[in-house]
């Protein structure tokens, strides 16, 4: 069914469409809640050699167990050994009574004697521990209260994960408090009406609600790692407001052009025939671009892709169904209000004032006119200067460094991270552990265990590894799997920790175990996980970007039936994404902006950001490309010359595109105020990219390029169909919207 047909049905049956939409939203939510969410498990995150090692360890029942560490220190002065031991006994008794606890290790004293550590191994899967750690934290707090002369505090991966989740929830609430009011203000400025400004927000929020339910259902096909909700909120608000804004703006233009001669139903159908089609093409382009994330074969990217695709599809559906119905009801409401005013005037004998003739005025104000004037008057110079500026902004991207943001990069405002720093200062051997996993036949088990023990002794002669007691090798019950843990006294993102992994994989394993025939050996651990994940993404990046470029070109070329317009769209999207990535590297890879944006530089960019950036920006850029080029295409189809159509199309779309961009920039910029550095990087990069794309690309580079190309860019569009003559130049023109 075409957009105009859907709008016609909704316009003629507004209450059915409105009720039907909200029933759809409730059904989606209800079905999602009834089915529940299917969370990702540890094995869904396995990547590369580290993933292979963890798979072997799990097969032998030797997988990594969720572990908490309780640190006992003196409030002042030296640690009282007897009191600390009493607190450790109290803690052990309380922890042993919990069903969430598997075992409690004897207390260990730090080398300098200032702290005592009690290690608690939890039951259950590693990813479930952040939910199960609450009783442990409560028991630690009870021990701290019972021993007021000591500091008793807890940390560990489960406690840190819980802290990160809590912080992420607070951050999302903050971003909503920041973005929603600013979005409403922008819409009020655009429409000058509280009711009309509320329509985009209503549809965006209802689309988000429906998508939440659909995402729960989709998680049973593709597990949910817990990041999809963030993307649904982010993209739902952005594209939901955008699509509704474009549609509403077009309906207003049709109403102004009709000057009271058409009813609300007819106005909605006219808007649907143009803006409705553009919304469908734009939504399809975003969906096609986002789908390339599945090629990364990564559970996080698959979840982000699923959330984005669902929310965009639902937003498009709302724009084609319930929005026309709402506009018709609002239109009839306005007509009744006007009729009542006229009746009151007639009753008082006051004549209805005649409408003053509207003076011709430009579609946009002076600011837009000033920005667009260089492209219209000097397209060649404007094109060269604008491209050079964008390339200059993109230059820092050549020095891009990637890092997997692990535990050591989390915000220190999380209490568990503060305790983690104190714990690793007292016990540096807890900073990093490499896990060497070997699989062989049971009869080769003793030989493999001996080789692993020798490997442990050899590694301890390397200054990159911690000095520990005799290496301990754990072996599965069937004797096939053996695991050796090696401690490294350096944080995971450090050069020393990465170098220790390289030494282990490339030197020591080859010397001590690599010669054993029939033995499968792999290394895992925090450093190995991060390094293998970065390498995995680097390997997938060319594939994803290649398909992204191809699909973007095909979608644009088919939508506008122009190879040149398709190629131009790809080049402009690349330029926009490269400039945004360059700005990201310039700001976040160094330290000069730490105080301004309140972050601790990682010295690199989070490994997920570039790939996600390219895909999402290509999709969002297609939004503006479709809406701007659609206006140009309409003008040409009604007989305008290529130059006149470009000027008219850019002029008529500039204000609404910029308003939509401001909404997106506001939503993305709110993420800069969050605590997680990775989220800060994503928000900053997306905000900069959308701003550059809307202002520099769509108002300077695109019109300059199209003006220089002239008729050549549109020949496929202008080619008359067989038996249909070309429209004569003297054909009277309807004013194009």
C-alpha positions, -999 to 999 in steps of 0.1 A, spaced: 0 0 0 13 34 -10 18 62 17 -9 83 1 -34 53 3 -26 47 39 -30 84 47 -63 85 29 -77 56 49 -64 71 82 -78 105 72 -112 91 65 -113 68 96 -93 89 121 -107 74 153 -101 38 140 -65 48 131 -58 65 164 -73 37 185 -57 11 163 -23 26 168 -25 27 206 -39 -8 207 -9 -18 186 15 -2 211 -2 -19 240 -2 -53 222 36 -49 215 43 -40 251 21 -67 265 35 -94 242 71 -83 251 64 -83 288 46 -117 286 75 -133 267 102 -116 287 137 -108 276 163 -133 267 196 -120 280 229 -128 264 251 -153 282 289 -154 285 293 -176 255 276 -150 233 306 -127 238 333 -152 230 355 -139 202 389 -150 188 414 -171 207 402 -158 241 367 -171 232 381 -204 222 400 -207 254 369 -199 275 349 -224 254 375 -252 263 376 -241 300 338 -242 302 337 -276 285 359 -289 314 339 -271 341 369 -247 347 352 -215 335 358 -182 351 337 -178 383 323 -145 395 345 -134 423 343 -106 449 371 -92 471 365 -77 506 392 -53 517 397 -48 554 418 -17 564 424 4 595 406 38 597 439 53 609 473 41 618 486 6 614 462 -23 609 453 -42 641 459 -78 632 436 -93 658 407 -70 650 411 -75 613 411 -113 618 380 -111 639 363 -90 611 374 -116 585 359 -145 606 326 -125 610 326 -118 573 333 -155 564 305 -167 586 280 -143 571 290 -150 535 289 -188 540 253 -185 550 243 -171 515 230 -193 488 247 -170 462 281 -179 477 301 -210 466 332 -206 488 351 -181 509 389 -182 508 411 -177 539 421 -141 544 453 -129 527 475 -101 541 490 -75 518 528 -74 514 531 -41 533 507 -53 561 482 -25 557 453 -45 545 436 -79 547 417 -95 517 389 -120 518 380 -135 484 344 -148 478 336 -170 449 299 -168 438 276 -194 424 260 -190 390 270 -176 356 295 -147 353 269 -123 337 242 -131 364 265 -121 392 257 -83 389 221 -92 400 231 -117 426 258 -96 443 233 -74 463 231 -98 493 269 -99 494 271 -61 495 246 -61 523 266 -86 544 297 -65 539 279 -34 550 267 -54 581 303 -64 590 315 -28 585 288 -16 609 297 -43 634 334 -33 634 334 5 634 371 8 640 379 -8 606 371 0 570 354 -30 554 345 -25 517 338 -48 487 347 -48 451 350 -72 422 336 -76 387 300 -83 399 300 -52 422 316 -31 395 291 -43 369 262 -35 392 277 0 398 281 6 360 245 -6 354 232 18 381 252 46 367 240 39 332 204 41 344 210 74 361 227 87 330 198 77 308 174 95 331 197 126 330 199 125 292 161 124 290 157 153 314 181 173 293 169 163 258 131 163 262 127 199 273 151 212 247 134 192 220 100 206 230 114 241 229 128 236 194 94 222 183 76 251 199 98 275 179 92 257 147 54 253 150 45 281 175 18 258 190 20 236 221 -4 211 206 15 208 173 48 206 192 34 178 214 24 156 184 60 146 174 69 138 210 38 118 215 44 97 185 81 93 192 74 81 228 47 57 217 70 43 190 96 38 216 71 20 239 60 -4 211 96 -11 201 105 -20 237 80 -48 235 91 -59 200 127 -59 211 119 -83 240 103 -107 215 133 -103 191 157 -112 220 145 -148 217 160 -149 183 191 -128 191 201 -126 227 200 -91 244 233 -80 259 216 -51 276 225 -22 253 195 -23 229 173 -2 252 198 27 251 197 26 213 159 24 211 156 55 233 182 74 214 171 66 179 134 65 187 133 100 199 156 112 171 139 97 140 105 97 155 106 135 159 123 139 126 98 119 105 68 136 122 85 170 118 89 166 80 53 154 76 39 182 97 59 208 79 47 196 46 10 195 57 14 231 68 28 241 35 -2 225 17 -26 242 40 -10 276 33 -11 270 -4 -48 259 -3 -57 290 16 -89 274 30 -101 258 -2 -93 222 9 -104 203 40 -81 185 64 -85 151 47 -73 165 13 -44 183 29 -32 152 46 -34 132 14 -13 158 -4 13 158 23 14 120 23 20 119 -15 53 138 -10 65 138 25 50 103 32 70 88 4 102 106 15 97 92 51 93 56 37 125 60 15 144 75 44 133 49 69 142 21 44 177 37 39 183 38 76 172 2 80 193 -10 51 224 8 64 219 -4 100 215 -40 89 251 -41 78 260 -42 116 249 -79 115 280 -86 93 302 -78 124 290 -111 139 290 -95 174 262 -98 199 264 -61 209 263 -48 173 235 -73 165 215 -59 194 221 -23 184 211 -31 148 179 -49 159 168 -20 182 175 6 156 157 -13 128 127 -19 149 123 16 162 128 31 127 102 8 112 77 16 140 84 53 136 77 52 99 45 32 105 33 58 130 40 86 105 19 69 79 -10 58 100 -18 76 133 -2 109 123 -25 116 94 -55 108 116 -43 131 143 -38 159 118 -73 155 105 -87 157 140 -66 187 148 -77 203 115 -114 198 122 -108 212 157 -92 243 142 -121 247 117 -147 245 145 -128 271 165 -127 294 135 -165 288 129 -173 296 165 -154 329 164 -172 338 132 -205 330 148 -198 351 178 -188 380 156 -220 376 135 -241 375 167 -224 408 179 -228 423 144 -191 426 140 -179 419 104 -154 392 98 -121 410 90 -107 402 55 -74 384 54 -46 407 43 -28 397 12 3 378 20 35 395 9 59 372 -8 86 363 17 114 338 16 108 304 31 138 309 54 151 338 74 182 359 69 205 334 86 196 306 63 198 329 33 233 340 43 245 304 48 231 293 14 241 324 -6 278 313 -13 267 280 -28 242 298 -51 265 326 -62 299 309 -62 294 271 -63 329 261 -74 346 282 -47 321 271 -20 325 234 -29 363 236 -28 365 255 5 339 234 22 355 201 12 389 213 23 375 223 57 358 189 61 390 171 51 410 193 76 386 183 104 389 146 93 427 146 93 432 136 130 414 103 122 446 92 105 460 88 140 431 67 153 439 42 181 414 17 193 409 2 228 384 -21 243 371 -1 273 373 -26 301 370 -25 339 400 -2 344 384 26 322 351 29 342 342 61 360 358 65 395 326 80 408 314 43 411 321 33 447 332 -2 437 358 13 413 372 34 442 376 2 463 391 -16 433 418 10 431 426 6 467 425 -32 464 449 -33 435 472 -9 451 475 -32 481 474 -64 460 488 -55 425 488 -92 414 450 -88 411 452 -63 384 453 -87 355 452 -125 351 461 -145 319 444 -179 317 463 -205 297 439 -233 287 452 -266 273 431 -295 259 445 -330 252 435 -366 257 433 -379 293 465 -400 289 485 -368 280 471 -350 310 501 -354 333 525 -343 306 504 -312 298 501 -302 335 539 -305 339 544 -283 308 519 -257 322 538 -257 355 571 -251 338 554 -223 317 544 -207 350 579 -208 364 594 -194 331 569 -165 330 578 -154 365 613 -147 354 598 -120 331 595 -86 348 561 -82 331 546 -110 353 540 -109 390 560 -130 414 537 -155 430 540 -189 448 544 -221 429 521 -220 398 488 -238 404 473 -258 375 436 -267 377 424 -299 358 390 -311 348 376 -342 363 382 -362 331 418 -350 328 413 -335 294 413 -297 302 440 -279 323 441 -242 332 470 -221 344 465 -186 358 493 -160 355 492 -127 373 504 -94 358 509 -63 381 498 -38 355 463 -25 345 446 -42 315 448 -12 291 485 -6 298 513 -13 273 530 -36 298 499 -58 302 495 -61 264 532 -69 260 529 -96 286 501 -112 265 523 -111 234 552 -126 253 529 -154 266 513 -163 233 543 -158 209 572 -169 230 566 -189 262 538 -211 249 557 -220 218 587 -229 239 571 -249 267 538 -263 254 537 -257 216 559 -287 210 534 -311 226 515 -329 199 478 -333 200 474 -304 224 450 -275 218 463 -243 236 447 -209 239 450 -178 262 421 -159 277 417 -132 304 408 -96 305 437 -84 283 432 -113 258 394 -106 256 400 -69 249 428 -74 224 409 -102 205 378 -81 204 396 -51 189 413 -74 163 379 -90 155 363 -56 149 392 -44 128 388 -74 106 351 -68 102 354 -31 95 363 -33 58 335 -58 52 308 -37 69 319 -5 53 321 -21 19 285 -33 21 275 0 36 288 19 7 273 -5 -18 238 -5 -2 238 33 3 246 37 -34 220 12 -46 193 26 -23 199 62 -33 203 55 -70 171 34 -71 151 60 -50 160 89 -74 169 69 -105 202 86 -108 236 70 -107 253 104 -101 230 113 -72 238 78 -57 275 83 -60 273 118 -46 254 106 -16 281 80 -9 309 105 -11 291 131 11 283 105 37 319 94 38 330 130 41 306 136 70 316 104 89 353 111 84 351 146 97 331 134 127 357 107 134 385 133 131 368 156 156 363 126 180 400 117 178 411 153 183 389 158 214 390 124 231 423 107 222 443 135 238 440 151 272 434 188 265 396 185 266 394 164 298 384 193 320 360 208 295 340 176 290 347 159 323 364 127 313 396 108 317 413 102 284 419 66 274 445 76 250 424 59 223 389 56 211 365 28 223 367 0 197 330 -1 191 326 36 183 341 39 147 321 10 133 289 20 150 296 56 139 299 49 102 268 27 101 246 50 121 258 82 104 253 68 70 217 60 80 211 94 95 227 112 66 204 94 43 175 111 62 186 145 51 198 134 17 163 119 9 143 149 21 165 175 4 169 157 -29 132 148 -29 123 185 -29 147 191 -58 133 161 -77 97 174 -73 107 208 -86 123 193 -117 93 170 -123 72 201 -125 93 217 -151 119 237 -133 155 238 -147 181 220 -128 196 252 -113 162 266 -103 151 232 -88 183 230 -67 179 265 -53 142 260 -47 146 226 -31 174 236 -8 156 268 2 124 250 10 140 222 30 168 241 48 147 253 78 130 220 85 162 200 80 181 223 103 153 221 129 154 183 127 191 183 130 189 205 161 166 180 177 191 152 169 221 172 181 203 179 213 195 142 219 231 131 211 248 160 229 230 150 261 252 118 261 283 140 265 272 146 301 271 109 309 298 92 330 308 63 307 336 75 284 323 52 256 289 69 257 305 103 258 324 95 227 294 82 208 272 112 218 299 138 209 307 121 176 270 118 165 262 154 176 291 168 156 284 146 126 247 156 124 255 193 128 282 191 101 260 171 78 229 194 81 249 227 78 280 221 58 270 191 37 234 198 29 235 236 27 269 242 11 285 211 -5 254 193 -18 239 224 -36 273 235 -49 279 201 -64 244 198 -79 246 233 -93 279 225 -110 267 192 -123 235 208 -137 213 187 -159 239 159 -160 230 148 -125 194 143 -134 194 129 -169 180 95 -159 152 112 -141 145 135 -170 144 108 -197 109 107 -210 90 74 -210 84 57 -244 53 74 -260 52 102 -234 66 135 -248 88 158 -227 68 186 -210 71 218 -230 90 246 -213 60 269 -215 40 246 -193 24 266 -164 40 257 -131 23 249 -99 42 263 -69 64 234 -58 66 224 -21 
